[in-house]
Amino acid sequence: MQRGVAEYHCHTVQFDSFVQALVRAAPTDFFGFFDVLKAHV
């Protein structure tokens, strides 16, 4: 069974950038979260 795999690991510049974008966007549902995630993958 395959599980989700992150494109990059925690404590990297890429991950920090994703977290900051997520905080700025403050999505209220999965689709908003997915839009932020899609922009960083």
PDB file of all heavy atoms in Angstrom:
ATOM      1  N   MET A   1       0.837  -1.174   0.000  1.00  0.00           N
ATOM      2  CA  MET A   1       0.000   0.000   0.000  1.00  0.00           C
ATOM      3  C   MET A   1       0.889   1.246   0.000  1.00  0.00           C
ATOM      4  O   MET A   1       1.823   1.345   0.766  1.00  0.00           O
ATOM      5  CB  MET A   1      -0.873  -0.020   1.243  1.00  0.00           C
ATOM      6  CG  MET A   1      -1.792   1.142   1.340  1.00  0.00           C
ATOM      7  SD  MET A   1      -3.008   0.802   2.626  1.00  0.00           S
ATOM      8  CE  MET A   1      -3.060   2.364   3.392  1.00  0.00           C
ATOM      9  N   GLN A   2       0.612   2.144  -0.878  1.00  0.00           N
ATOM     10  CA  GLN A   2       1.410   3.365  -0.974  1.00  0.00           C
ATOM     11  C   GLN A   2       0.760   4.472  -0.158  1.00  0.00           C
ATOM     12  O   GLN A   2      -0.446   4.648  -0.181  1.00  0.00           O
ATOM     13  CB  GLN A   2       1.528   3.805  -2.430  1.00  0.00           C
ATOM     14  CG  GLN A   2       2.400   5.020  -2.596  1.00  0.00           C
ATOM     15  CD  GLN A   2       2.564   5.397  -4.061  1.00  0.00           C
ATOM     16  OE1 GLN A   2       1.981   4.776  -4.930  1.00  0.00           O
ATOM     17  NE2 GLN A   2       3.328   6.419  -4.313  1.00  0.00           N
ATOM     18  N   ARG A   3       1.570   5.191   0.547  1.00  0.00           N
ATOM     19  CA  ARG A   3       1.084   6.321   1.330  1.00  0.00           C
ATOM     20  C   ARG A   3       1.588   7.606   0.694  1.00  0.00           C
ATOM     21  O   ARG A   3       2.483   7.580  -0.133  1.00  0.00           O
ATOM     22  CB  ARG A   3       1.574   6.207   2.765  1.00  0.00           C
ATOM     23  CG  ARG A   3       0.981   5.011   3.450  1.00  0.00           C
ATOM     24  CD  ARG A   3       1.487   4.900   4.866  1.00  0.00           C
ATOM     25  NE  ARG A   3       1.008   3.665   5.426  1.00  0.00           N
ATOM     26  CZ  ARG A   3       0.458   3.562   6.620  1.00  0.00           C
ATOM     27  NH1 ARG A   3       0.356   4.611   7.368  1.00  0.00           N
ATOM     28  NH2 ARG A   3       0.033   2.401   7.049  1.00  0.00           N
ATOM     29  N   GLY A   4       1.034   8.712   1.112  1.00  0.00           N
ATOM     30  CA  GLY A   4       1.444   9.998   0.575  1.00  0.00           C
ATOM     31  C   GLY A   4       2.913  10.276   0.830  1.00  0.00           C
ATOM     32  O   GLY A   4       3.457   9.912   1.858  1.00  0.00           O
ATOM     33  N   VAL A   5       3.553  10.911  -0.129  1.00  0.00           N
ATOM     34  CA  VAL A   5       4.971  11.230  -0.022  1.00  0.00           C
ATOM     35  C   VAL A   5       5.132  12.725  -0.270  1.00  0.00           C
ATOM     36  O   VAL A   5       4.662  13.250  -1.270  1.00  0.00           O
ATOM     37  CB  VAL A   5       5.794  10.430  -1.056  1.00  0.00           C
ATOM     38  CG1 VAL A   5       7.261  10.811  -0.975  1.00  0.00           C
ATOM     39  CG2 VAL A   5       5.623   8.938  -0.835  1.00  0.00           C
ATOM     40  N   ALA A   6       5.792  13.395   0.650  1.00  0.00           N
ATOM     41  CA  ALA A   6       6.029  14.826   0.497  1.00  0.00           C
ATOM     42  C   ALA A   6       7.098  15.067  -0.549  1.00  0.00           C
ATOM     43  O   ALA A   6       8.062  14.313  -0.654  1.00  0.00           O
ATOM     44  CB  ALA A   6       6.461  15.429   1.828  1.00  0.00           C
ATOM     45  N   GLU A   7       6.925  16.108  -1.313  1.00  0.00           N
ATOM     46  CA  GLU A   7       7.915  16.493  -2.312  1.00  0.00           C
ATOM     47  C   GLU A   7       9.203  16.972  -1.654  1.00  0.00           C
ATOM     48  O   GLU A   7      10.258  16.889  -2.239  1.00  0.00           O
ATOM     49  CB  GLU A   7       7.365  17.605  -3.209  1.00  0.00           C
ATOM     50  CG  GLU A   7       6.233  17.145  -4.100  1.00  0.00           C
ATOM     51  CD  GLU A   7       6.701  16.194  -5.179  1.00  0.00           C
ATOM     52  OE1 GLU A   7       7.776  16.418  -5.770  1.00  0.00           O
ATOM     53  OE2 GLU A   7       5.983  15.223  -5.425  1.00  0.00           O
ATOM     54  N   TYR A   8       9.098  17.495  -0.457  1.00  0.00           N
ATOM     55  CA  TYR A   8      10.253  17.957   0.291  1.00  0.00           C
ATOM     56  C   TYR A   8       9.971  17.800   1.776  1.00  0.00           C
ATOM     57  O   TYR A   8       8.838  17.688   2.201  1.00  0.00           O
ATOM     58  CB  TYR A   8      10.608  19.404  -0.049  1.00  0.00           C
ATOM     59  CG  TYR A   8       9.423  20.300  -0.287  1.00  0.00           C
ATOM     60  CD1 TYR A   8       8.688  20.823   0.761  1.00  0.00           C
ATOM     61  CD2 TYR A   8       9.039  20.615  -1.575  1.00  0.00           C
ATOM     62  CE1 TYR A   8       7.606  21.645   0.533  1.00  0.00           C
ATOM     63  CE2 TYR A   8       7.945  21.432  -1.802  1.00  0.00           C
ATOM     64  CZ  TYR A   8       7.239  21.945  -0.758  1.00  0.00           C
ATOM     65  OH  TYR A   8       6.165  22.739  -0.985  1.00  0.00           O
ATOM     66  N   HIS A   9      11.005  17.769   2.559  1.00  0.00           N
ATOM     67  CA  HIS A   9      10.881  17.473   3.976  1.00  0.00           C
ATOM     68  C   HIS A   9      10.718  18.747   4.796  1.00  0.00           C
ATOM     69  O   HIS A   9      11.011  19.844   4.342  1.00  0.00           O
ATOM     70  CB  HIS A   9      12.118  16.708   4.458  1.00  0.00           C
ATOM     71  CG  HIS A   9      12.291  15.406   3.753  1.00  0.00           C
ATOM     72  ND1 HIS A   9      11.565  14.295   4.077  1.00  0.00           N
ATOM     73  CD2 HIS A   9      13.077  15.047   2.711  1.00  0.00           C
ATOM     74  CE1 HIS A   9      11.897  13.293   3.283  1.00  0.00           C
ATOM     75  NE2 HIS A   9      12.816  13.717   2.445  1.00  0.00           N
ATOM     76  N   CYS A  10      10.273  18.565   6.031  1.00  0.00           N
ATOM     77  CA  CYS A  10      10.148  19.684   6.969  1.00  0.00           C
ATOM     78  C   CYS A  10      11.518  20.312   7.209  1.00  0.00           C
ATOM     79  O   CYS A  10      12.538  19.692   6.962  1.00  0.00           O
ATOM     80  CB  CYS A  10       9.585  19.191   8.294  1.00  0.00           C
ATOM     81  SG  CYS A  10       7.935  18.513   8.167  1.00  0.00           S
ATOM     82  N   HIS A  11      11.509  21.511   7.672  1.00  0.00           N
ATOM     83  CA  HIS A  11      12.739  22.247   8.006  1.00  0.00           C
ATOM     84  C   HIS A  11      13.575  22.551   6.766  1.00  0.00           C
ATOM     85  O   HIS A  11      14.797  22.580   6.828  1.00  0.00           O
ATOM     86  CB  HIS A  11      13.569  21.498   9.052  1.00  0.00           C
ATOM     87  CG  HIS A  11      12.764  21.094  10.250  1.00  0.00           C
ATOM     88  ND1 HIS A  11      12.208  22.012  11.104  1.00  0.00           N
ATOM     89  CD2 HIS A  11      12.402  19.876  10.715  1.00  0.00           C
ATOM     90  CE1 HIS A  11      11.545  21.379  12.053  1.00  0.00           C
ATOM     91  NE2 HIS A  11      11.646  20.082  11.840  1.00  0.00           N
ATOM     92  N   THR A  12      12.913  22.762   5.633  1.00  0.00           N
ATOM     93  CA  THR A  12      13.587  23.207   4.426  1.00  0.00           C
ATOM     94  C   THR A  12      12.980  24.546   4.013  1.00  0.00           C
ATOM     95  O   THR A  12      11.884  24.911   4.462  1.00  0.00           O
ATOM     96  CB  THR A  12      13.430  22.211   3.258  1.00  0.00           C
ATOM     97  OG1 THR A  12      12.041  22.120   2.915  1.00  0.00           O
ATOM     98  CG2 THR A  12      13.982  20.846   3.615  1.00  0.00           C
ATOM     99  N   VAL A  13      13.653  25.249   3.155  1.00  0.00           N
ATOM    100  CA  VAL A  13      13.147  26.529   2.651  1.00  0.00           C
ATOM    101  C   VAL A  13      11.820  26.317   1.922  1.00  0.00           C
ATOM    102  O   VAL A  13      10.885  27.107   2.071  1.00  0.00           O
ATOM    103  CB  VAL A  13      14.192  27.183   1.723  1.00  0.00           C
ATOM    104  CG1 VAL A  13      13.624  28.423   1.076  1.00  0.00           C
ATOM    105  CG2 VAL A  13      15.452  27.503   2.497  1.00  0.00           C
ATOM    106  N   GLN A  14      11.714  25.249   1.150  1.00  0.00           N
ATOM    107  CA  GLN A  14      10.493  24.979   0.396  1.00  0.00           C
ATOM    108  C   GLN A  14       9.306  24.749   1.330  1.00  0.00           C
ATOM    109  O   GLN A  14       8.207  25.262   1.098  1.00  0.00           O
ATOM    110  CB  GLN A  14      10.671  23.755  -0.521  1.00  0.00           C
ATOM    111  CG  GLN A  14      11.681  23.976  -1.608  1.00  0.00           C
ATOM    112  CD  GLN A  14      13.099  23.600  -1.191  1.00  0.00           C
ATOM    113  OE1 GLN A  14      13.398  23.391  -0.026  1.00  0.00           O
ATOM    114  NE2 GLN A  14      13.989  23.540  -2.164  1.00  0.00           N
ATOM    115  N   PHE A  15       9.530  23.964   2.381  1.00  0.00           N
ATOM    116  CA  PHE A  15       8.445  23.691   3.320  1.00  0.00           C
ATOM    117  C   PHE A  15       8.043  24.958   4.062  1.00  0.00           C
ATOM    118  O   PHE A  15       6.848  25.233   4.231  1.00  0.00           O
ATOM    119  CB  PHE A  15       8.852  22.598   4.309  1.00  0.00           C
ATOM    120  CG  PHE A  15       7.731  22.202   5.234  1.00  0.00           C
ATOM    121  CD1 PHE A  15       6.712  21.378   4.790  1.00  0.00           C
ATOM    122  CD2 PHE A  15       7.697  22.665   6.537  1.00  0.00           C
ATOM    123  CE1 PHE A  15       5.676  21.017   5.631  1.00  0.00           C
ATOM    124  CE2 PHE A  15       6.667  22.301   7.386  1.00  0.00           C
ATOM    125  CZ  PHE A  15       5.657  21.483   6.934  1.00  0.00           C
ATOM    126  N   ASP A  16       9.015  25.738   4.488  1.00  0.00           N
ATOM    127  CA  ASP A  16       8.715  26.998   5.169  1.00  0.00           C
ATOM    128  C   ASP A  16       7.919  27.931   4.267  1.00  0.00           C
ATOM    129  O   ASP A  16       6.981  28.593   4.720  1.00  0.00           O
ATOM    130  CB  ASP A  16       9.993  27.690   5.631  1.00  0.00           C
ATOM    131  CG  ASP A  16      10.649  26.980   6.805  1.00  0.00           C
ATOM    132  OD1 ASP A  16       9.970  26.200   7.500  1.00  0.00           O
ATOM    133  OD2 ASP A  16      11.858  27.212   7.017  1.00  0.00           O
ATOM    134  N   SER A  17       8.266  27.967   2.999  1.00  0.00           N
ATOM    135  CA  SER A  17       7.535  28.777   2.033  1.00  0.00           C
ATOM    136  C   SER A  17       6.089  28.318   1.906  1.00  0.00           C
ATOM    137  O   SER A  17       5.162  29.127   1.854  1.00  0.00           O
ATOM    138  CB  SER A  17       8.226  28.714   0.677  1.00  0.00           C
ATOM    139  OG  SER A  17       7.479  29.377  -0.304  1.00  0.00           O
ATOM    140  N   PHE A  18       5.890  27.003   1.862  1.00  0.00           N
ATOM    141  CA  PHE A  18       4.543  26.451   1.785  1.00  0.00           C
ATOM    142  C   PHE A  18       3.730  26.815   3.027  1.00  0.00           C
ATOM    143  O   PHE A  18       2.586  27.260   2.926  1.00  0.00           O
ATOM    144  CB  PHE A  18       4.603  24.930   1.615  1.00  0.00           C
ATOM    145  CG  PHE A  18       3.294  24.242   1.862  1.00  0.00           C
ATOM    146  CD1 PHE A  18       2.230  24.423   0.999  1.00  0.00           C
ATOM    147  CD2 PHE A  18       3.126  23.420   2.966  1.00  0.00           C
ATOM    148  CE1 PHE A  18       1.008  23.805   1.231  1.00  0.00           C
ATOM    149  CE2 PHE A  18       1.914  22.794   3.207  1.00  0.00           C
ATOM    150  CZ  PHE A  18       0.852  22.982   2.330  1.00  0.00           C
ATOM    151  N   VAL A  19       4.325  26.670   4.199  1.00  0.00           N
ATOM    152  CA  VAL A  19       3.616  26.972   5.446  1.00  0.00           C
ATOM    153  C   VAL A  19       3.252  28.454   5.507  1.00  0.00           C
ATOM    154  O   VAL A  19       2.133  28.813   5.889  1.00  0.00           O
ATOM    155  CB  VAL A  19       4.455  26.548   6.676  1.00  0.00           C
ATOM    156  CG1 VAL A  19       3.837  27.059   7.965  1.00  0.00           C
ATOM    157  CG2 VAL A  19       4.599  25.038   6.709  1.00  0.00           C
ATOM    158  N   GLN A  20       4.167  29.324   5.107  1.00  0.00           N
ATOM    159  CA  GLN A  20       3.881  30.751   5.124  1.00  0.00           C
ATOM    160  C   GLN A  20       2.756  31.098   4.154  1.00  0.00           C
ATOM    161  O   GLN A  20       1.877  31.900   4.469  1.00  0.00           O
ATOM    162  CB  GLN A  20       5.137  31.547   4.789  1.00  0.00           C
ATOM    163  CG  GLN A  20       6.156  31.500   5.895  1.00  0.00           C
ATOM    164  CD  GLN A  20       7.470  32.169   5.507  1.00  0.00           C
ATOM    165  OE1 GLN A  20       7.583  32.795   4.462  1.00  0.00           O
ATOM    166  NE2 GLN A  20       8.479  32.023   6.344  1.00  0.00           N
ATOM    167  N   ALA A  21       2.755  30.485   2.972  1.00  0.00           N
ATOM    168  CA  ALA A  21       1.681  30.719   2.007  1.00  0.00           C
ATOM    169  C   ALA A  21       0.349  30.207   2.547  1.00  0.00           C
ATOM    170  O   ALA A  21      -0.698  30.825   2.341  1.00  0.00           O
ATOM    171  CB  ALA A  21       2.003  30.048   0.674  1.00  0.00           C
ATOM    172  N   LEU A  22       0.395  29.082   3.234  1.00  0.00           N
ATOM    173  CA  LEU A  22      -0.815  28.511   3.812  1.00  0.00           C
ATOM    174  C   LEU A  22      -1.385  29.430   4.891  1.00  0.00           C
ATOM    175  O   LEU A  22      -2.595  29.667   4.939  1.00  0.00           O
ATOM    176  CB  LEU A  22      -0.497  27.135   4.390  1.00  0.00           C
ATOM    177  CG  LEU A  22      -1.660  26.261   4.805  1.00  0.00           C
ATOM    178  CD1 LEU A  22      -2.579  25.981   3.633  1.00  0.00           C
ATOM    179  CD2 LEU A  22      -1.140  24.959   5.383  1.00  0.00           C
ATOM    180  N   VAL A  23      -0.525  29.983   5.716  1.00  0.00           N
ATOM    181  CA  VAL A  23      -0.975  30.903   6.763  1.00  0.00           C
ATOM    182  C   VAL A  23      -1.551  32.176   6.135  1.00  0.00           C
ATOM    183  O   VAL A  23      -2.596  32.674   6.568  1.00  0.00           O
ATOM    184  CB  VAL A  23       0.176  31.233   7.731  1.00  0.00           C
ATOM    185  CG1 VAL A  23      -0.178  32.373   8.667  1.00  0.00           C
ATOM    186  CG2 VAL A  23       0.560  29.984   8.521  1.00  0.00           C
ATOM    187  N   ARG A  24      -0.877  32.698   5.114  1.00  0.00           N
ATOM    188  CA  ARG A  24      -1.371  33.912   4.455  1.00  0.00           C
ATOM    189  C   ARG A  24      -2.725  33.681   3.798  1.00  0.00           C
ATOM    190  O   ARG A  24      -3.615  34.520   3.864  1.00  0.00           O
ATOM    191  CB  ARG A  24      -0.383  34.395   3.401  1.00  0.00           C
ATOM    192  CG  ARG A  24       0.778  35.175   3.938  1.00  0.00           C
ATOM    193  CD  ARG A  24       1.553  35.890   2.825  1.00  0.00           C
ATOM    194  NE  ARG A  24       1.960  35.006   1.759  1.00  0.00           N
ATOM    195  CZ  ARG A  24       3.107  34.305   1.730  1.00  0.00           C
ATOM    196  NH1 ARG A  24       3.953  34.400   2.732  1.00  0.00           N
ATOM    197  NH2 ARG A  24       3.403  33.531   0.711  1.00  0.00           N
ATOM    198  N   ALA A  25      -2.896  32.537   3.148  1.00  0.00           N
ATOM    199  CA  ALA A  25      -4.138  32.249   2.433  1.00  0.00           C
ATOM    200  C   ALA A  25      -5.287  31.934   3.390  1.00  0.00           C
ATOM    201  O   ALA A  25      -6.442  32.231   3.079  1.00  0.00           O
ATOM    202  CB  ALA A  25      -3.933  31.078   1.473  1.00  0.00           C
ATOM    203  N   ALA A  26      -4.971  31.323   4.521  1.00  0.00           N
ATOM    204  CA  ALA A  26      -5.975  30.943   5.519  1.00  0.00           C
ATOM    205  C   ALA A  26      -7.183  30.263   4.871  1.00  0.00           C
ATOM    206  O   ALA A  26      -8.305  30.741   4.973  1.00  0.00           O
ATOM    207  CB  ALA A  26      -6.399  32.152   6.339  1.00  0.00           C
ATOM    208  N   PRO A  27      -6.956  29.145   4.181  1.00  0.00           N
ATOM    209  CA  PRO A  27      -8.072  28.486   3.495  1.00  0.00           C
ATOM    210  C   PRO A  27      -9.125  27.997   4.487  1.00  0.00           C
ATOM    211  O   PRO A  27      -8.806  27.626   5.619  1.00  0.00           O
ATOM    212  CB  PRO A  27      -7.401  27.300   2.786  1.00  0.00           C
ATOM    213  CG  PRO A  27      -6.161  27.037   3.558  1.00  0.00           C
ATOM    214  CD  PRO A  27      -5.726  28.364   4.088  1.00  0.00           C
ATOM    215  N   THR A  28     -10.364  28.039   4.049  1.00  0.00           N
ATOM    216  CA  THR A  28     -11.466  27.624   4.917  1.00  0.00           C
ATOM    217  C   THR A  28     -12.017  26.254   4.544  1.00  0.00           C
ATOM    218  O   THR A  28     -12.905  25.751   5.225  1.00  0.00           O
ATOM    219  CB  THR A  28     -12.607  28.649   4.862  1.00  0.00           C
ATOM    220  OG1 THR A  28     -13.030  28.786   3.502  1.00  0.00           O
ATOM    221  CG2 THR A  28     -12.143  29.990   5.407  1.00  0.00           C
ATOM    222  N   ASP A  29     -11.500  25.682   3.461  1.00  0.00           N
ATOM    223  CA  ASP A  29     -11.950  24.350   3.065  1.00  0.00           C
ATOM    224  C   ASP A  29     -10.821  23.628   2.339  1.00  0.00           C
ATOM    225  O   ASP A  29      -9.741  24.177   2.123  1.00  0.00           O
ATOM    226  CB  ASP A  29     -13.199  24.421   2.189  1.00  0.00           C
ATOM    227  CG  ASP A  29     -12.993  25.203   0.900  1.00  0.00           C
ATOM    228  OD1 ASP A  29     -11.836  25.529   0.542  1.00  0.00           O
ATOM    229  OD2 ASP A  29     -13.989  25.500   0.228  1.00  0.00           O
ATOM    230  N   PHE A  30     -11.083  22.395   1.974  1.00  0.00           N
ATOM    231  CA  PHE A  30     -10.058  21.580   1.323  1.00  0.00           C
ATOM    232  C   PHE A  30      -9.619  22.181   0.000  1.00  0.00           C
ATOM    233  O   PHE A  30      -8.444  22.126  -0.346  1.00  0.00           O
ATOM    234  CB  PHE A  30     -10.571  20.160   1.101  1.00  0.00           C
ATOM    235  CG  PHE A  30      -9.613  19.321   0.310  1.00  0.00           C
ATOM    236  CD1 PHE A  30      -8.465  18.811   0.906  1.00  0.00           C
ATOM    237  CD2 PHE A  30      -9.821  19.070  -1.032  1.00  0.00           C
ATOM    238  CE1 PHE A  30      -7.560  18.055   0.178  1.00  0.00           C
ATOM    239  CE2 PHE A  30      -8.917  18.313  -1.764  1.00  0.00           C
ATOM    240  CZ  PHE A  30      -7.795  17.808  -1.153  1.00  0.00           C
ATOM    241  N   PHE A  31     -10.542  22.748  -0.752  1.00  0.00           N
ATOM    242  CA  PHE A  31     -10.199  23.285  -2.069  1.00  0.00           C
ATOM    243  C   PHE A  31      -9.232  24.460  -1.952  1.00  0.00           C
ATOM    244  O   PHE A  31      -8.321  24.605  -2.756  1.00  0.00           O
ATOM    245  CB  PHE A  31     -11.470  23.672  -2.832  1.00  0.00           C
ATOM    246  CG  PHE A  31     -12.348  22.498  -3.108  1.00  0.00           C
ATOM    247  CD1 PHE A  31     -13.542  22.340  -2.437  1.00  0.00           C
ATOM    248  CD2 PHE A  31     -11.965  21.530  -4.022  1.00  0.00           C
ATOM    249  CE1 PHE A  31     -14.348  21.239  -2.672  1.00  0.00           C
ATOM    250  CE2 PHE A  31     -12.761  20.424  -4.273  1.00  0.00           C
ATOM    251  CZ  PHE A  31     -13.962  20.277  -3.593  1.00  0.00           C
ATOM    252  N   GLY A  32      -9.411  25.290  -0.946  1.00  0.00           N
ATOM    253  CA  GLY A  32      -8.477  26.383  -0.708  1.00  0.00           C
ATOM    254  C   GLY A  32      -7.110  25.860  -0.316  1.00  0.00           C
ATOM    255  O   GLY A  32      -6.083  26.362  -0.768  1.00  0.00           O
ATOM    256  N   PHE A  33      -7.095  24.838   0.543  1.00  0.00           N
ATOM    257  CA  PHE A  33      -5.838  24.213   0.925  1.00  0.00           C
ATOM    258  C   PHE A  33      -5.157  23.603  -0.299  1.00  0.00           C
ATOM    259  O   PHE A  33      -3.952  23.755  -0.496  1.00  0.00           O
ATOM    260  CB  PHE A  33      -6.086  23.124   1.981  1.00  0.00           C
ATOM    261  CG  PHE A  33      -4.878  22.278   2.261  1.00  0.00           C
ATOM    262  CD1 PHE A  33      -3.874  22.741   3.093  1.00  0.00           C
ATOM    263  CD2 PHE A  33      -4.732  21.040   1.680  1.00  0.00           C
ATOM    264  CE1 PHE A  33      -2.753  21.980   3.353  1.00  0.00           C
ATOM    265  CE2 PHE A  33      -3.611  20.249   1.928  1.00  0.00           C
ATOM    266  CZ  PHE A  33      -2.626  20.729   2.769  1.00  0.00           C
ATOM    267  N   PHE A  34      -5.933  22.925  -1.125  1.00  0.00           N
ATOM    268  CA  PHE A  34      -5.380  22.270  -2.310  1.00  0.00           C
ATOM    269  C   PHE A  34      -4.785  23.293  -3.275  1.00  0.00           C
ATOM    270  O   PHE A  34      -3.750  23.035  -3.890  1.00  0.00           O
ATOM    271  CB  PHE A  34      -6.441  21.428  -3.005  1.00  0.00           C
ATOM    272  CG  PHE A  34      -5.899  20.590  -4.113  1.00  0.00           C
ATOM    273  CD1 PHE A  34      -5.125  19.473  -3.841  1.00  0.00           C
ATOM    274  CD2 PHE A  34      -6.137  20.923  -5.436  1.00  0.00           C
ATOM    275  CE1 PHE A  34      -4.605  18.708  -4.865  1.00  0.00           C
ATOM    276  CE2 PHE A  34      -5.609  20.155  -6.457  1.00  0.00           C
ATOM    277  CZ  PHE A  34      -4.840  19.035  -6.179  1.00  0.00           C
ATOM    278  N   ASP A  35      -5.404  24.445  -3.415  1.00  0.00           N
ATOM    279  CA  ASP A  35      -4.858  25.494  -4.288  1.00  0.00           C
ATOM    280  C   ASP A  35      -3.477  25.938  -3.819  1.00  0.00           C
ATOM    281  O   ASP A  35      -2.570  26.117  -4.627  1.00  0.00           O
ATOM    282  CB  ASP A  35      -5.799  26.707  -4.339  1.00  0.00           C
ATOM    283  CG  ASP A  35      -7.049  26.437  -5.151  1.00  0.00           C
ATOM    284  OD1 ASP A  35      -7.043  25.484  -5.971  1.00  0.00           O
ATOM    285  OD2 ASP A  35      -8.033  27.167  -4.950  1.00  0.00           O
ATOM    286  N   VAL A  36      -3.310  26.099  -2.506  1.00  0.00           N
ATOM    287  CA  VAL A  36      -1.997  26.488  -1.968  1.00  0.00           C
ATOM    288  C   VAL A  36      -0.997  25.357  -2.182  1.00  0.00           C
ATOM    289  O   VAL A  36       0.133  25.581  -2.611  1.00  0.00           O
ATOM    290  CB  VAL A  36      -2.098  26.853  -0.467  1.00  0.00           C
ATOM    291  CG1 VAL A  36      -0.723  27.136   0.113  1.00  0.00           C
ATOM    292  CG2 VAL A  36      -3.027  28.043  -0.269  1.00  0.00           C
ATOM    293  N   LEU A  37      -1.407  24.139  -1.889  1.00  0.00           N
ATOM    294  CA  LEU A  37      -0.535  22.987  -2.070  1.00  0.00           C
ATOM    295  C   LEU A  37      -0.110  22.837  -3.527  1.00  0.00           C
ATOM    296  O   LEU A  37       1.052  22.630  -3.826  1.00  0.00           O
ATOM    297  CB  LEU A  37      -1.239  21.719  -1.591  1.00  0.00           C
ATOM    298  CG  LEU A  37      -0.466  20.413  -1.746  1.00  0.00           C
ATOM    299  CD1 LEU A  37       0.796  20.444  -0.873  1.00  0.00           C
ATOM    300  CD2 LEU A  37      -1.339  19.233  -1.383  1.00  0.00           C
ATOM    301  N   LYS A  38      -1.052  22.979  -4.444  1.00  0.00           N
ATOM    302  CA  LYS A  38      -0.776  22.844  -5.879  1.00  0.00           C
ATOM    303  C   LYS A  38       0.254  23.868  -6.350  1.00  0.00           C
ATOM    304  O   LYS A  38       1.083  23.566  -7.201  1.00  0.00           O
ATOM    305  CB  LYS A  38      -2.091  23.006  -6.639  1.00  0.00           C
ATOM    306  CG  LYS A  38      -2.039  22.613  -8.078  1.00  0.00           C
ATOM    307  CD  LYS A  38      -3.432  22.560  -8.696  1.00  0.00           C
ATOM    308  CE  LYS A  38      -4.236  23.783  -8.421  1.00  0.00           C
ATOM    309  NZ  LYS A  38      -5.507  23.834  -9.139  1.00  0.00           N
ATOM    310  N   ALA A  39       0.231  25.041  -5.774  1.00  0.00           N
ATOM    311  CA  ALA A  39       1.172  26.087  -6.169  1.00  0.00           C
ATOM    312  C   ALA A  39       2.592  25.794  -5.681  1.00  0.00           C
ATOM    313  O   ALA A  39       3.541  26.382  -6.188  1.00  0.00           O
ATOM    314  CB  ALA A  39       0.711  27.431  -5.609  1.00  0.00           C
ATOM    315  N   HIS A  40       2.737  24.863  -4.740  1.00  0.00           N
ATOM    316  CA  HIS A  40       4.058  24.590  -4.167  1.00  0.00           C
ATOM    317  C   HIS A  40       4.604  23.205  -4.516  1.00  0.00           C
ATOM    318  O   HIS A  40       5.622  22.795  -3.968  1.00  0.00           O
ATOM    319  CB  HIS A  40       4.026  24.769  -2.651  1.00  0.00           C
ATOM    320  CG  HIS A  40       4.018  26.201  -2.263  1.00  0.00           C
ATOM    321  ND1 HIS A  40       2.876  26.941  -2.192  1.00  0.00           N
ATOM    322  CD2 HIS A  40       5.028  27.038  -1.974  1.00  0.00           C
ATOM    323  CE1 HIS A  40       3.186  28.167  -1.865  1.00  0.00           C
ATOM    324  NE2 HIS A  40       4.482  28.269  -1.724  1.00  0.00           N
ATOM    325  N   VAL A  41       3.935  22.497  -5.368  1.00  0.00           N
ATOM    326  CA  VAL A  41       4.419  21.146  -5.733  1.00  0.00           C
ATOM    327  C   VAL A  41       4.963  21.178  -7.132  1.00  0.00           C
ATOM    328  O   VAL A  41       4.581  21.869  -7.975  1.00  0.00           O
ATOM    329  CB  VAL A  41       3.277  20.111  -5.630  1.00  0.00           C
ATOM    330  CG1 VAL A  41       3.736  18.763  -6.132  1.00  0.00           C
ATOM    331  CG2 VAL A  41       2.825  20.009  -4.205  1.00  0.00           C
TER     332      VAL A  41
END
